[in-house]
Structure formats: structure tokens, C-alpha cells
């Protein structure tokens, strides 16, 4: 019987079909070369509405995945998809997509016809578990299984504080230049009454300036006009600059606040610990893989001052994810980004070689991890590799696999891209 290794990519909340960019096709190509006995198929969960409870999101995903696997099993003519499946699936989730993957796996296991009431994971024993769809493993990418690292908030807060301090300093100097603040006034606290003149004072100042202007020579009039025009231009330019930078200034906070409605599970630490422990137990006791490849900042932030006030909060690791301690740490593998200086940007740029110099190293590690999981008796019993009309597109339509010559050309292109790593 011909076997299919299905790579199912799940984007995170607020993500979409383009979250992974070219990574699915890249990984599929290098895996197909490494696993010639099976057909490697990559599908991506289409963009979905991220509002709603996590349980509802998982239920919708499971139904979608089951339909995809059924199509593949029917196409292969599998006699019994539950007892002897021809399709093994590896769930690949980015960010919150990794939590959806973990919850989907636990849900599928709990729905098995044979299980222990005390421990739903104890009944699994390799490929005889009657699990459908059969999940070979969960490969997560920067999934916050234990929540988002405190340094993400602390580092963002520091940048916003520095930006606010700089803006206040510039505004104070501008106020002093136009006489809005009295000399000797305290500058350690914001006093609105000193920053701007009272309405009556403003009117009197304008009246006095008009009187002075009438008695002044023409060139002084022009000079005064130019002075006030320049002041108005400076204020307008400053306001325009702040307006143009509004998205960058609030990017970190908007990113976090827009997700609060969708990621309530990250506010339940006990549930997060239980979920991670359950997945780790599956990986320890059964033939199911689990790895979380997480981003960490590298050389680009090593030059930052160690005296930063967030140092004690951030710790040594500049990561997006909270990292576990003890035995669970072995399931977390770092992916260093030496270019990016912000955790959230490194998190969203994992699959972009232009912004992630470690993209190809990450891809290679993902490949080796999948190979380790997939090379088992199920793989060895496969009758052959890629065949036509066996793959699936994102919408579920049958598509043709490339001819051998086309596939070899694709592999050459992927290899050529790998050589570009040092140039990026």
C-alpha cells in the first residue's frame, strides 16, 4: 500500500494563508527527497475567523482535517483507515496555531473507541491506536505553550517610555523657545499650565505683538512673520511626524490588545501547564513526536546596554515564548535570528529569509525532526513514493504531482536557495 505523509500547517490567530510564505513547499520538497518511500503532501489551513472560544476553533479545524484525510484515504483505496491508515499527519502550527494543533491531538485521542478512563494517553501503543486521523507528531513554531515571555512586554514598554521621554523633551524645548514655560520651572513633572499660556495671556501677547509690529520697520515685520511661520511649521511638522509614526509607536500595544479577545487560554496558566505536560507525556510514552522551535534574538541585540532597566525582567533570553524548566525544556529548540531587534517582529518573520538569517537552519532542523518521526515500520511498509493525483491543494482539490524531471528541477532550485543563506 502506498503511504502519504501529510504536512498540515496551521497559522496563528490573526494570521492567514500567507503566514508560512514559501516554507510549506520548501519543506515538502526537501522531505520528499529524504523520504522517497512515501508521498509528501503539504496543506495549509485556510484563513479562519479567530473570534470565539478555542474549543470552537479546534472543532472546526478537526472537521476540516478529517475531510482532507478522508479524501486521501479514498484516493489510495485504503481498506481500513483506522486500523491501518495510509496517511500519517504531522501538525505544524505557528504561534497560537501550535496550541490548536496540541488541542486537536488531545481531542482526537480522547475520542478513540479504546482508551483508559484514568489516563486517555495510556491506551496508545504505536500505530495500533485506532486514531483517526493518525497524528504522527506536532511540530510547533514559536508557540507560547506557557505564555508570552515577560520580556516582550518589558522591552516594548522601555521603547515606548524612551519615545515618550524624547517627545516630551522636544516639546519642552519648543515651549521654552516660544516662552510657553517659565524660566526655572520644574521640568521633572508635566505641568500643563506652564506648557501653554492661559487664553487671556495669549490674547494680550498677540495684541502686544501686533502693536510692536505696527511700529517696527518693514524688514522686522517680515522677520516676525517668518518667525511665527517657522514656529507654526515646526509644530505642524512635529504633529505630522507623530501622526506618521502612530502605527509604529502603538504597534506593540495594538498587537497585544487585538489578541486579548482570541487568546484567553494564555491567561490560564494551570491549563497551559496541563496541556504542555499532556503533549510531552504522549511524546515520552508513545510513538508521537513533539517539538517547539522558538525564536530568540541574537547578535543584533548584543550591543544593547546591559544597564537597561528591563534587564532583570527580560532575563538573558530574548524570546517571544516563555520557556519551561526541567525535563520539558528538551522539547523546545531555539532558532536564532541575528538580524531582528524585537521579539514580536522575529516571531512574525520566522518564515521570511530576508528578515530571518537562520531560516535555512530552521528548515533543516524541521526536516531532520520530521524524518526522525516518520521513519518507522509504517514508512518501511510503503510500496512507493510520489504518484500523480494524490496531493491536495488548500481548497481540497486533487492536484497532480510533478513529473520526475520537474521534481528534480524543484530540488535543484531549493538547493540553490540554500547556498544564498550566507549572502542574506
C-alpha positions, 0 to 999 in steps of 0.5 A: 500500500502506498503511504502519504505523509501529510504536512498540515500547517496551521497559522496563528490567530490573526494570521492567514494563508500567507503566514508560512510564505514559501516554507510549506513547499520548501519543506515538502520538497526537501522531505520528499527527497529524504523520504522517497518511500512515501508521498509528501503532501503539504496543506495549509489551513485556510484563513479562519475567523479567530473570534470565539472560544478555542474549543470552537476553533479546534472543532472546526479545524478537526472537521476540516482535517478529517475531510482532507484525510478522508479524501486521501484515504479514498484516493489510495483505496485504503481498506481500513483507515483506522486500523491501518491508515495510509496517511500519517499527519504531522501538525505544524502550527505557528504561534497560537496555531501550535496550541490548536494543533496540541488541542486537536491531538488531545481531542482526537485521542480522547475520542478513540473507541479504546482508551483508559478512563484514568489516563486517555494517553495510556491506551496508545501503543504505536500505530495500533491506536485506532486514531483517526486521523493518525497524528504522527507528531506536532511540530510547533513554531514559536508557540507560547505553550506557557505564555508570552515571555515577560520580556516582550512586554518589558522591552516594548514598554522601555521603547515606548517610555524612551519615545515618550521621554524624547517627545516630551523633551522636544516639546519642552524645548519648543515651549521654552523657545516660544516662552510657553514655560517659565524660566526655572520651572520644574521640568521633572513633572508635566505641568500643563499650565506652564506648557501653554499660556492661559487664553487671556495671556495669549490674547494680550501677547498677540495684541502686544505683538501686533502693536510692536509690529505696527511700529517696527520697520518693514524688514522686522515685520517680515522677520516676525512673520517668518518667525511665527511661520517657522514656529507654526511649521515646526509644530505642524511638522512635529504633529505630522511626524507623530501622526506618521509614526502612530502605527509604529509607536502603538504597534506593540500595544495594538498587537497585544490588545487585538489578541486579548479577545482570541487568546484567553487560554494564555491567561490560564496558566494551570491549563497551559501547564496541563496541556504542555505536560499532556503533549510531552507525556504522549511524546515520552510514552508513545510513538508521537513526536513533539517539538517547539522551535522558538525564536530568540534574538541574537547578535543584533541585540548584543550591543544593547546596554546591559544597564537597561532597566528591563534587564532583570525582567527580560532575563538573558533570553530574548524570546517571544515564548516563555520557556519551561524548566526541567525535563520539558525544556528538551522539547523546545529548540531555539532558532536564532535570528541575528538580524531582528531587534524585537521579539514580536517582529522575529516571531512574525518573520520566522518564515521570511529569509530576508528578515530571518538569517537562520531560516535555512537552519530552521528548515533543516532542523524541521526536516531532520525532526520530521524524518526522525518521526516518520521513519518507522515500520509504517514508512518501511511498509510503503510500496512507493513514493510520489504518484500523480493525483494524490496531493491536495491543494488548500481548497481540497482539490486533487492536484497532480504531482510533478513529473520526475524531471520537474521534481528534480528541477524543484530540488535543484532550485531549493538547493540553490536557495540554500547556498544564498543563506550566507549572502542574506 
